[in-house]
Amino acid sequence: MRIQAALVESPGGPFTLHSLHLDAPRPDEILVRITATGICHTDLAMRQVWPRERLPMVFGHEGAGVVEAVGDAVTTVAPGDTVCLTYRSCGACDPCTTGGPAYCEQSGALNALGSRPDGSTPLSHTDGTPAYGSFFGQSAFATHCLTTASNTVKVCADLPPTLVAPLGCSVQTGVGTVQNVLRPSPGATLAVFGAGSVGLSALMAAVADDHTVIVVEPLATRRALAKELGAAAVIDPTAEEDVATAVRDLTHGGPHYALDTTGQPAVVSQAIGALRPRGTLALVGIGSAQFDTMPVLTKGLTLRGVTEGDALPAVTIPHLISLHRQGKLPLEKLITAFPFTDIETAAEASLAGHVVKPVLTHG
């Protein structure tokens, strides 16, 4: 079928709209008409480094939409179902069968090849030349995409698609890191470094459970939003000579837990320096963080890498919707909607920090 998709045609190049051909679904595939797609930092980071031989490429991994067709082997959803798209997993390896599909042994092949695991791509130009996709088992920067059962979760149809789309990655990462991984004990304090959509989702989850949260964020608009969402205090790292000391002073000796969303070496070091002895730092930001191991040893710190908030999407996404309905996850305060045709404008607004979570919509 003919679709419209946003292509990246050169490493670091802009998103440009093209008409492509999308294959009919195979027996294990699901055809989804996209109604909204969140732009995640991962999409923007990957387009910078994506290999030239795997271009042009369709990114996008926070899709929401409606099922239009399913392959013969699909039993989990049916045409007409409203769905949230997320990461793909094999369902058969040890992590998948023991509750950790975010760490699937086949994750790279299923989510980040630019093709199906067998090397084929369901996308092509109208002249037959291939275009790459299947990003996170979806490539949702398009009017339609193919998914599979493992990364397609049925949701209620009454929610705006702009709210549904970010649930499949950034929101479940932030909320899941707090509720599934850190699991703060009553009275614990948490420091969040970086108030993007992941950091603010973590803040909302912690506040909903009555924890004290300190947010470190250089952008004034995001610090103000963090305060509105319940942060006990916010810190501008550009105005502090010693961020770690400032955090420790506000938490009477250091937070019990910290979460870094930036992946920046200096910020990770600040988080390590801020934590009290035997504290825990969750690392969720993509980067090349390097840090002094001495304080990790002398303070007995735990460092935990986290992918997708350790989420089980079929369980986590309905839980997130429940939190939103209870007023504990006011995602609408994070979201700015853009027409799909303005995808590059939305991406640039995100990179400049003008918006927290840009979500593309299809008229």
C-alpha positions as CSV (number, residue, x, y, z in Angstrom):
1,M,0.0,0.0,0.0
2,R,1.1,3.6,-0.5
3,I,2.0,5.5,2.7
4,Q,3.6,8.8,3.6
5,A,6.7,8.5,5.8
6,A,9.4,10.8,7.2
7,L,12.8,9.7,5.9
8,V,16.3,10.5,7.1
9,E,18.4,10.3,3.9
10,S,21.9,11.2,5.2
11,P,23.6,10.8,8.6
12,G,22.4,13.6,10.8
13,G,20.1,14.8,8.0
14,P,16.6,16.3,8.5
15,F,13.3,14.4,8.3
16,T,11.8,14.7,4.9
17,L,8.4,13.5,3.7
18,H,8.2,10.9,1.0
19,S,5.6,8.6,-0.5
20,L,6.6,4.9,0.1
21,H,5.2,1.5,-0.5
22,L,4.5,-0.7,2.6
23,D,4.2,-4.4,2.3
24,A,1.0,-6.2,3.4
25,P,1.4,-7.8,6.8
26,R,3.1,-11.2,7.1
27,P,1.3,-13.9,9.2
28,D,2.9,-12.5,12.4
29,E,2.5,-8.8,11.6
30,I,0.0,-6.1,12.3
31,L,-0.9,-3.2,10.0
32,V,-1.5,0.0,12.1
33,R,-2.8,3.3,10.9
34,I,-0.8,5.8,12.9
35,T,-2.8,8.6,14.7
36,A,0.0,10.1,16.8
37,T,3.7,9.6,17.4
38,G,6.0,11.0,20.1
39,I,9.4,12.2,19.2
40,C,11.9,10.7,21.6
41,H,15.5,11.7,22.2
42,T,16.5,8.2,20.9
43,D,15.1,9.0,17.5
44,L,17.0,12.2,17.3
45,A,20.2,10.6,18.6
46,M,20.1,7.6,16.3
47,R,19.6,9.7,13.2
48,Q,22.9,11.4,13.9
49,V,24.9,8.1,13.9
50,W,22.8,5.8,11.8
51,P,25.0,3.9,9.3
52,R,25.0,5.4,5.7
53,E,24.5,1.9,4.3
54,R,21.2,1.6,6.1
55,L,19.7,4.9,4.7
56,P,17.2,6.2,3.9
57,M,15.6,5.2,7.2
58,V,12.2,5.7,8.9
59,F,12.5,6.2,12.6
60,G,9.7,6.6,15.2
61,H,9.0,4.3,18.1
62,E,6.3,6.0,20.2
63,G,3.3,5.2,17.9
64,A,-0.4,5.2,18.7
65,G,-3.0,4.1,16.2
66,V,-5.7,1.9,15.0
67,V,-5.3,-1.7,13.7
68,E,-6.3,-2.0,10.0
69,A,-5.3,-5.6,9.3
70,V,-3.6,-8.6,11.0
71,G,-1.7,-11.6,9.7
72,D,-3.2,-15.0,10.1
73,A,-1.1,-15.9,13.1
74,V,-2.1,-12.8,15.1
75,T,-4.6,-13.3,17.9
76,T,-3.9,-10.5,20.4
77,V,-5.5,-7.6,18.4
78,A,-8.0,-7.3,15.7
79,P,-8.9,-4.7,13.0
80,G,-10.5,-1.6,14.7
81,D,-8.6,-2.0,17.9
82,T,-6.9,1.2,19.3
83,V,-3.2,0.4,20.2
84,C,-0.1,1.8,21.8
85,L,3.2,0.7,20.2
86,T,6.4,0.0,22.2
87,Y,9.7,-1.9,21.9
88,R,9.8,-5.4,20.4
89,S,11.0,-8.6,22.2
90,C,11.4,-12.2,21.2
91,G,9.4,-13.7,24.0
92,A,11.6,-16.9,24.1
93,C,15.0,-16.0,25.5
94,D,15.9,-16.1,29.2
95,P,15.3,-12.4,30.0
96,C,11.9,-12.6,28.2
97,T,10.7,-15.7,30.0
98,T,11.9,-14.4,33.4
99,G,10.1,-11.0,33.3
100,G,12.8,-8.9,31.6
101,P,11.8,-8.4,28.0
102,A,13.5,-5.0,27.9
103,Y,16.7,-6.9,28.0
104,C,15.8,-9.4,25.3
105,E,18.8,-11.2,23.9
106,Q,17.5,-10.4,20.4
107,S,16.8,-6.8,21.1
108,G,19.3,-5.4,18.6
109,A,18.0,-7.5,15.8
110,L,14.4,-6.8,16.6
111,N,14.6,-3.1,17.3
112,A,17.7,-1.5,15.7
113,L,18.7,-3.2,12.5
114,G,16.7,-1.0,10.1
115,S,15.0,-4.2,8.9
116,R,13.1,-7.2,9.9
117,P,15.3,-9.8,11.7
118,D,15.6,-11.8,8.5
119,G,17.2,-8.7,6.8
120,S,14.2,-7.8,4.7
121,T,12.5,-4.4,4.8
122,P,8.8,-3.8,4.4
123,L,9.4,-0.4,2.9
124,S,10.4,0.7,-0.6
125,H,10.3,3.7,-2.8
126,T,7.7,3.8,-5.6
127,D,10.5,2.8,-8.0
128,G,11.2,-0.3,-6.0
129,T,14.4,0.8,-4.3
130,P,14.5,-0.2,-0.6
131,A,13.9,2.1,2.3
132,Y,14.8,0.9,5.8
133,G,12.6,0.8,8.8
134,S,11.2,-1.6,11.5
135,F,12.7,0.7,14.1
136,F,11.6,-0.7,17.5
137,G,9.5,-3.1,15.4
138,Q,7.4,-0.2,14.1
139,S,8.9,2.9,12.4
140,A,6.0,5.1,13.4
141,F,7.1,8.3,11.7
142,A,4.6,7.4,9.0
143,T,0.9,7.3,8.2
144,H,1.0,3.4,8.6
145,C,3.5,0.8,9.9
146,L,3.8,-2.9,10.5
147,T,4.2,-4.2,14.1
148,T,4.0,-7.5,15.9
149,A,2.2,-8.8,18.9
150,S,5.1,-8.2,21.3
151,N,5.1,-4.5,20.7
152,T,1.4,-3.7,20.2
153,V,-0.8,-3.2,23.2
154,K,-4.5,-2.7,23.0
155,V,-5.8,0.3,24.8
156,C,-9.1,2.0,25.4
157,A,-10.3,4.1,22.5
158,D,-11.4,7.1,24.6
159,L,-8.0,8.5,25.3
160,P,-6.5,11.2,23.0
161,P,-3.8,9.5,20.8
162,T,-1.4,12.4,21.8
163,L,-1.5,11.0,25.4
164,V,-1.2,7.4,24.3
165,A,1.8,7.7,22.1
166,P,4.5,8.6,24.7
167,L,3.4,5.7,27.0
168,G,5.3,3.2,24.9
169,C,8.8,4.6,25.6
170,S,9.5,7.8,27.5
171,V,6.7,7.6,30.0
172,Q,7.1,4.0,30.8
173,T,10.9,4.5,31.2
174,G,10.5,7.3,33.7
175,V,7.6,5.8,35.7
176,G,9.0,2.3,35.5
177,T,12.4,3.3,36.7
178,V,10.9,4.7,39.9
179,Q,8.2,2.0,40.5
180,N,9.8,-1.1,39.0
181,V,13.5,-0.5,39.7
182,L,14.2,2.0,42.4
183,R,11.1,1.3,44.4
184,P,11.8,4.0,47.0
185,S,10.9,3.1,50.6
186,P,8.5,5.4,52.5
187,G,10.2,8.7,53.4
188,A,13.0,8.3,50.8
189,T,14.3,11.2,48.8
190,L,15.0,11.1,45.0
191,A,17.1,13.5,42.8
192,V,16.2,13.6,39.1
193,F,18.9,14.9,36.8
194,G,17.2,16.2,33.6
195,A,13.6,17.3,33.3
196,G,12.7,16.1,29.9
197,S,9.8,13.7,29.4
198,V,11.6,10.8,31.1
199,G,12.7,12.8,34.1
200,L,9.3,14.5,34.5
201,S,7.5,11.2,34.2
202,A,9.8,9.8,37.0
203,L,9.0,12.9,39.1
204,M,5.2,12.4,38.7
205,A,5.5,8.7,39.7
206,A,7.6,9.6,42.8
207,V,5.3,12.4,43.8
208,A,2.3,10.1,43.4
209,D,3.8,7.9,46.0
210,D,4.5,10.8,48.4
211,H,8.3,10.9,47.9
212,T,10.4,14.1,48.2
213,V,11.9,14.9,44.8
214,I,14.7,17.3,43.9
215,V,15.0,18.2,40.2
216,V,18.3,19.4,38.6
217,E,17.6,21.1,35.2
218,P,19.3,24.0,33.3
219,L,16.2,25.2,31.5
220,A,14.0,27.6,33.5
221,T,10.7,26.6,31.8
222,R,11.3,22.9,32.7
223,R,12.3,23.8,36.3
224,A,9.0,25.7,36.6
225,L,7.1,22.7,35.2
226,A,8.9,20.4,37.6
227,K,7.7,22.6,40.5
228,E,4.2,22.6,39.2
229,L,4.3,18.8,39.0
230,G,5.3,18.5,42.7
231,A,9.1,18.8,42.9
232,A,10.1,19.9,46.5
233,A,12.9,22.0,45.0
234,V,14.6,22.6,41.7
235,I,18.3,23.4,41.0
236,D,19.7,25.3,38.1
237,P,23.1,23.6,37.5
238,T,24.4,26.6,35.6
239,A,24.0,28.8,38.7
240,E,25.6,26.4,41.2
241,E,29.3,26.0,41.8
242,D,28.8,22.6,43.3
243,V,25.6,20.9,42.3
244,A,26.3,17.8,44.4
245,T,26.6,19.8,47.6
246,A,23.4,21.8,46.7
247,V,21.5,18.5,46.4
248,R,22.9,17.1,49.6
249,D,22.0,20.3,51.5
250,L,18.4,20.1,50.3
251,T,18.1,16.4,51.2
252,H,19.9,16.6,54.6
253,G,22.9,14.5,53.6
254,G,22.0,13.4,50.1
255,P,19.1,11.6,48.4
256,H,18.6,7.9,48.8
257,Y,18.1,7.5,45.1
258,A,19.0,9.4,42.0
259,L,18.1,9.1,38.3
260,D,20.2,10.4,35.5
261,T,18.4,11.0,32.1
262,T,21.2,12.9,30.4
263,G,24.1,10.4,29.9
264,Q,26.5,13.3,30.3
265,P,29.7,12.4,32.2
266,A,29.6,15.6,34.3
267,V,26.0,15.1,35.3
268,V,26.5,11.5,36.2
269,S,29.4,12.5,38.4
270,Q,27.2,15.1,40.1
271,A,24.6,12.4,40.8
272,I,27.2,10.1,42.3
273,G,28.6,13.0,44.4
274,A,25.1,13.9,45.7
275,L,24.0,10.5,46.8
276,R,24.2,9.5,50.5
277,P,26.1,6.4,51.4
278,R,24.6,3.2,50.1
279,G,22.4,5.2,47.7
280,T,21.3,4.0,44.3
281,L,21.7,5.7,40.9
282,A,19.6,4.6,37.9
283,L,21.1,5.4,34.5
284,V,18.6,5.8,31.7
285,G,20.3,8.4,29.5
286,I,22.0,7.5,26.2
287,G,25.6,8.8,26.4
288,S,29.2,7.9,27.0
289,A,29.3,8.6,30.8
290,Q,32.7,8.3,32.5
291,F,33.1,8.9,36.2
292,D,35.4,8.5,39.1
293,T,34.8,5.1,40.7
294,M,36.3,6.0,44.1
295,P,33.1,7.6,45.5
296,V,31.1,4.6,44.2
297,L,33.3,2.3,46.2
298,T,33.7,4.4,49.3
299,K,30.0,5.2,49.6
300,G,28.9,1.7,48.7
301,L,26.7,3.0,45.9
302,T,24.6,0.9,43.6
303,L,24.6,1.9,39.9
304,R,21.8,0.3,37.8
305,G,21.4,0.7,34.1
306,V,17.7,0.7,33.1
307,T,16.1,0.1,29.7
308,E,12.4,1.0,29.2
309,G,11.8,1.2,32.9
310,D,12.0,-2.6,33.2
311,A,8.5,-2.4,31.8
312,L,6.3,-5.3,30.8
313,P,4.4,-3.3,28.2
314,A,1.2,-5.3,28.3
315,V,1.0,-4.6,32.1
316,T,2.7,-1.3,32.3
317,I,0.8,0.6,29.6
318,P,-2.6,-0.1,31.2
319,H,-1.1,0.9,34.6
320,L,0.0,4.2,33.2
321,I,-3.4,4.9,31.7
322,S,-4.9,4.1,35.2
323,L,-2.5,6.6,36.8
324,H,-3.5,9.2,34.3
325,R,-7.2,8.6,34.9
326,Q,-6.6,9.1,38.7
327,G,-4.9,12.4,38.0
328,K,-1.5,11.1,39.1
329,L,0.1,11.3,35.7
330,P,-0.9,14.6,34.0
331,L,0.9,13.9,30.8
332,E,-1.0,16.7,29.0
333,K,1.3,19.2,30.8
334,L,4.3,17.7,29.0
335,I,2.9,17.4,25.4
336,T,3.0,19.8,22.5
337,A,1.2,18.6,19.4
338,F,2.6,19.2,15.9
339,P,1.1,18.2,12.5
340,F,3.0,15.2,11.1
341,T,4.0,17.4,8.2
342,D,5.9,19.6,10.6
343,I,8.1,16.8,11.9
344,E,11.4,18.6,11.4
345,T,10.1,21.7,13.1
346,A,9.0,19.6,16.0
347,A,12.4,17.8,16.2
348,E,14.3,21.2,16.2
349,A,11.9,22.5,18.9
350,S,12.8,19.5,21.0
351,L,16.5,19.8,20.5
352,A,16.4,23.5,21.4
353,G,14.4,22.7,24.6
354,H,11.4,24.7,23.5
355,V,9.1,21.8,24.2
356,V,9.2,18.8,26.5
357,K,7.5,16.1,24.5
358,P,6.6,16.9,20.9
359,V,3.9,14.6,19.5
360,L,3.1,14.4,15.8
361,T,-0.6,14.1,14.8
362,H,-2.3,13.1,11.6
363,G,-5.2,15.2,10.6
